[in-house]
Amino acid sequence: MKRTGLFAFFTTLIILFAGCSNTMGQLERSGNSEEMYAGAVAFYEQGDYARADLLFDKIYPYYRGASEAEKIKYYSAFCDFYQGFYEAASYEFKQFYQVFGRSDYAEEAQFMEAYSLYQKSPDYEVDQSSSEEAVIAMQNFLNRYPVTKYYEEANDIIDELQVRFETKAYHKAMLYYRLTTGLSYQNYLEAALVTFKAFKEDYPDSQYNEELLFLSVETSYNLAVNSIESKQADRFEQSLALFKEFKEKYPSSGYMAKAEELSVEAKETLEQLKTEE
């Protein structure tokens, strides 16, 4: 992510500071806001974001309400971002575009708020709260700036995070499925079916739906087999309904032979149950 929108008039200040032997401590002790301002920009341009950020924070009260305040907050937000303080950066960028809504950099700041949340978001294995915040923030950005140079990148990030959500949901479903083969499997059969159904509703176009629909057939059959007699008929009917859906959607599936075997057994058991009534 490249920083954009450099301020040309800083050039003179940077050149002046480059020839100065002042140290960070000397700048802080000087109490001269203009020197600290020039020093902060120089540190920033050199990639010393920690020192730059300290000086920007120190001088901001001197420039509150002045035109320089916008530039200070802009750079300060990027200092957090480049140091990897993504949560702080997202907050700073949000504050920037809320306070300086008419700034030429408000659009970039709102994108960077969402981009910082995206950088903070974890892999699918752990809680995805920050990823969800990133999607919401990025969508809010696109709603506000539908014609933006960041349009393609923003949509790519949303797509990537949606895949992350989908992958996490798939692994959650598979966890429940694995639990149905453990020592307390009967406790998880219904839970697995609920999870499979929720996944299908949330991700109707997912590549995982074929596998999970087959597992729904298998799990519903196992649930019926392990149910008390009064519930078996309804549950075998459920298994057959799921098999019908599976056959219609995936007639050439590699799981079809096993699914058909389960359906035959479900029909035979259901017929036997009906004759015993």
C-alpha positions as CSV (number, residue, x, y, z in Angstrom):
1,M,0.0,0.0,0.0
2,K,1.8,3.2,-1.2
3,R,1.4,6.5,0.7
4,T,-0.1,9.2,-1.5
5,G,-0.8,12.9,-1.3
6,L,2.5,14.3,-0.2
7,F,2.4,18.0,0.6
8,A,4.8,19.9,-1.7
9,F,5.3,22.9,0.6
10,F,7.0,20.6,3.1
11,T,10.0,20.3,0.9
12,T,11.6,23.5,2.1
13,L,11.1,22.6,5.7
14,I,12.6,19.1,5.1
15,I,15.7,20.6,3.4
16,L,16.2,23.0,6.2
17,F,16.0,20.3,8.8
18,A,18.2,17.9,6.9
19,G,21.1,20.3,7.4
20,C,20.4,20.7,11.1
21,S,22.2,18.7,13.7
22,N,19.4,18.8,16.2
23,T,18.6,15.5,17.9
24,M,15.2,14.2,18.9
25,G,15.8,15.3,22.4
26,Q,16.9,18.8,21.4
27,L,13.8,19.2,19.3
28,E,11.5,18.2,22.1
29,R,13.3,20.5,24.6
30,S,13.3,23.4,22.2
31,G,9.6,24.1,22.5
32,N,9.7,25.5,19.0
33,S,6.6,24.2,17.3
34,E,7.9,25.1,13.8
35,E,11.2,23.2,14.3
36,M,9.4,20.2,15.7
37,Y,7.0,20.3,12.8
38,A,9.8,20.3,10.3
39,G,11.6,17.6,12.3
40,A,8.5,15.4,12.4
41,V,8.1,15.6,8.6
42,A,11.8,14.9,8.1
43,F,11.6,11.8,10.4
44,Y,8.5,10.7,8.5
45,E,10.2,11.0,5.1
46,Q,13.2,9.0,6.4
47,G,10.9,6.2,7.5
48,D,11.4,6.9,11.2
49,Y,7.7,6.7,12.0
50,A,8.1,6.2,15.8
51,R,10.0,9.5,16.3
52,A,7.8,11.3,13.7
53,D,4.6,10.1,15.5
54,L,6.0,11.3,18.9
55,L,6.6,14.8,17.5
56,F,3.3,15.0,15.6
57,D,1.4,14.1,18.9
58,K,3.5,16.7,20.8
59,I,2.9,19.6,18.4
60,Y,-0.8,18.9,17.5
61,P,-2.1,21.1,20.3
62,Y,-0.1,24.0,19.0
63,Y,-1.8,23.7,15.6
64,R,-5.4,22.8,16.6
65,G,-7.7,24.8,14.3
66,A,-4.9,25.8,11.9
67,S,-4.5,24.4,8.4
68,E,-1.4,22.4,9.6
69,A,-3.7,20.3,11.9
70,E,-5.1,18.4,8.9
71,K,-1.6,17.5,7.7
72,I,-0.4,16.5,11.2
73,K,-3.4,14.1,11.7
74,Y,-2.9,12.7,8.2
75,Y,0.7,11.9,8.8
76,S,0.1,10.7,12.3
77,A,-2.4,8.1,11.1
78,F,0.1,6.8,8.5
79,C,2.8,6.6,11.3
80,D,0.6,4.1,13.2
81,F,-0.2,2.2,10.0
82,Y,3.5,1.8,8.9
83,Q,4.4,0.7,12.4
84,G,1.8,-2.1,12.3
85,F,-0.5,-0.5,14.8
86,Y,-3.5,-1.3,12.6
87,E,-6.2,-0.8,15.2
88,A,-4.9,2.6,16.2
89,A,-4.4,3.5,12.6
90,S,-8.0,2.6,11.7
91,Y,-9.2,4.8,14.5
92,E,-6.9,7.7,13.4
93,F,-8.1,7.5,9.8
94,K,-11.7,7.4,10.9
95,Q,-11.1,10.5,13.1
96,F,-9.4,12.2,10.2
97,Y,-12.3,11.9,7.6
98,Q,-14.9,12.7,10.3
99,V,-13.1,15.9,11.3
100,F,-11.8,16.8,7.9
101,G,-14.6,15.6,5.7
102,R,-13.9,18.2,3.0
103,S,-10.2,17.4,2.8
104,D,-8.7,16.2,-0.4
105,Y,-7.5,13.2,1.6
106,A,-10.8,12.3,3.2
107,E,-11.5,9.6,0.6
108,E,-8.0,8.0,1.1
109,A,-8.5,8.2,4.8
110,Q,-11.8,6.3,4.8
111,F,-10.3,3.7,2.5
112,M,-7.3,3.4,4.8
113,E,-9.6,2.9,7.9
114,A,-11.0,-0.2,6.2
115,Y,-7.6,-1.3,4.9
116,S,-6.1,-1.1,8.4
117,L,-8.9,-3.3,9.7
118,Y,-8.2,-5.7,6.9
119,Q,-4.5,-5.8,7.8
120,K,-5.4,-6.5,11.4
121,S,-7.8,-9.3,10.5
122,P,-6.6,-12.8,11.3
123,D,-6.6,-16.1,9.4
124,Y,-9.8,-18.1,9.3
125,E,-8.8,-20.3,12.2
126,V,-9.6,-17.7,14.9
127,D,-12.3,-15.2,15.7
128,Q,-13.3,-13.1,12.6
129,S,-14.7,-10.0,14.4
130,S,-12.1,-7.7,13.0
131,S,-12.6,-9.2,9.5
132,E,-16.3,-8.5,9.8
133,E,-15.5,-4.9,10.8
134,A,-13.2,-4.6,7.8
135,V,-15.9,-5.7,5.4
136,I,-18.5,-3.3,6.9
137,A,-16.0,-0.4,6.8
138,M,-14.9,-1.2,3.2
139,Q,-18.6,-1.5,2.1
140,N,-19.3,1.9,3.7
141,F,-16.4,3.3,1.8
142,L,-17.7,2.0,-1.5
143,N,-21.2,3.3,-0.7
144,R,-19.7,6.8,-0.1
145,Y,-17.3,6.7,-3.0
146,P,-18.8,4.4,-5.7
147,V,-16.5,5.9,-8.3
148,T,-13.0,5.7,-6.7
149,K,-9.6,4.6,-7.8
150,Y,-9.7,2.1,-4.9
151,Y,-12.8,0.4,-6.3
152,E,-11.1,-2.7,-7.6
153,E,-8.8,-3.1,-4.6
154,A,-11.7,-2.6,-2.1
155,N,-13.8,-5.3,-3.9
156,D,-10.9,-7.7,-4.0
157,I,-10.5,-7.3,-0.2
158,I,-14.2,-7.9,0.4
159,D,-14.1,-11.0,-1.7
160,E,-11.0,-12.3,0.1
161,L,-12.6,-11.8,3.5
162,Q,-15.9,-13.5,2.4
163,V,-13.8,-16.5,1.3
164,R,-12.2,-16.4,4.8
165,F,-15.7,-16.4,6.4
166,E,-16.7,-19.3,4.2
167,T,-13.6,-21.3,5.0
168,K,-14.1,-20.8,8.7
169,A,-17.8,-21.9,8.4
170,Y,-16.8,-25.0,6.4
171,H,-14.2,-26.0,9.0
172,K,-16.8,-25.5,11.8
173,A,-19.2,-27.8,10.0
174,M,-16.5,-30.4,9.5
175,L,-15.7,-30.2,13.2
176,Y,-19.3,-31.1,14.1
177,Y,-19.2,-33.9,11.6
178,R,-16.0,-35.3,13.1
179,L,-17.6,-35.2,16.5
180,T,-20.4,-37.4,15.2
181,T,-17.9,-40.2,14.9
182,G,-16.5,-39.8,18.5
183,L,-17.5,-41.4,21.8
184,S,-20.5,-39.1,22.3
185,Y,-21.5,-39.0,18.6
186,Q,-25.2,-39.1,19.3
187,N,-25.0,-35.7,20.9
188,Y,-23.7,-34.1,17.8
189,L,-25.7,-35.6,14.9
190,E,-28.5,-33.0,15.1
191,A,-26.0,-30.2,15.7
192,A,-24.1,-31.3,12.6
193,L,-27.2,-31.2,10.5
194,V,-28.1,-27.7,11.7
195,T,-24.6,-26.5,10.8
196,F,-24.7,-28.1,7.3
197,K,-28.1,-26.4,6.7
198,A,-26.8,-23.0,7.9
199,F,-23.8,-23.2,5.7
200,K,-25.9,-24.0,2.6
201,E,-28.1,-21.0,3.3
202,D,-25.2,-18.6,4.0
203,Y,-23.0,-19.8,1.1
204,P,-25.4,-21.1,-1.6
205,D,-22.6,-21.0,-4.3
206,S,-19.8,-22.5,-2.2
207,Q,-17.6,-25.2,-3.6
208,Y,-18.1,-27.1,-0.4
209,N,-21.9,-27.6,-0.8
210,E,-21.6,-30.9,-2.6
211,E,-19.6,-32.5,0.1
212,L,-21.7,-31.1,2.9
213,L,-25.0,-32.1,1.3
214,F,-23.7,-35.6,1.0
215,L,-22.6,-35.5,4.7
216,S,-26.2,-34.3,5.4
217,V,-27.6,-37.4,3.8
218,E,-25.1,-39.6,5.7
219,T,-25.6,-37.8,9.1
220,S,-29.4,-37.8,8.8
221,Y,-29.4,-41.5,8.1
222,N,-27.2,-42.1,11.1
223,L,-29.4,-39.9,13.2
224,A,-32.5,-42.0,12.2
225,V,-30.7,-45.3,12.9
226,N,-29.8,-44.1,16.4
227,S,-33.2,-42.6,17.2
228,I,-35.9,-44.0,19.4
229,E,-38.5,-45.9,17.4
230,S,-41.1,-43.2,17.5
231,K,-38.8,-40.7,15.7
232,Q,-37.2,-43.1,13.2
233,A,-39.8,-42.8,10.4
234,D,-39.7,-39.0,10.3
235,R,-35.9,-39.0,10.3
236,F,-35.6,-41.6,7.6
237,E,-38.0,-39.5,5.5
238,Q,-35.7,-36.5,6.2
239,S,-32.7,-38.5,5.0
240,L,-34.5,-39.5,1.8
241,A,-35.5,-35.9,1.1
242,L,-31.9,-34.8,1.5
243,F,-30.8,-37.6,-0.9
244,K,-33.3,-36.4,-3.4
245,E,-32.0,-32.9,-3.2
246,F,-28.4,-34.2,-3.5
247,K,-29.2,-36.4,-6.6
248,E,-30.9,-33.4,-8.3
249,K,-28.1,-31.0,-7.7
250,Y,-25.1,-33.3,-8.1
251,P,-26.1,-36.3,-10.3
252,S,-22.5,-37.0,-11.3
253,S,-21.1,-36.7,-7.8
254,G,-18.3,-38.9,-6.7
255,Y,-20.3,-39.4,-3.5
256,M,-23.3,-40.7,-5.4
257,A,-22.7,-44.5,-5.0
258,K,-22.5,-44.2,-1.2
259,A,-25.5,-41.8,-1.1
260,E,-27.6,-44.3,-3.1
261,E,-26.6,-47.1,-0.8
262,L,-27.8,-45.1,2.2
263,S,-31.0,-44.2,0.4
264,V,-31.8,-47.9,-0.3
265,E,-31.2,-48.8,3.3
266,A,-33.3,-45.9,4.4
267,K,-36.2,-47.0,2.1
268,E,-36.0,-50.6,3.3
269,T,-36.0,-49.6,6.9
270,L,-38.8,-47.1,6.4
271,E,-41.0,-49.8,4.7
272,Q,-40.3,-52.2,7.5
273,L,-41.3,-49.6,10.1
274,K,-44.6,-49.0,8.3
275,T,-45.5,-52.7,8.2
276,E,-44.9,-52.9,11.9
277,E,-47.4,-50.1,12.7
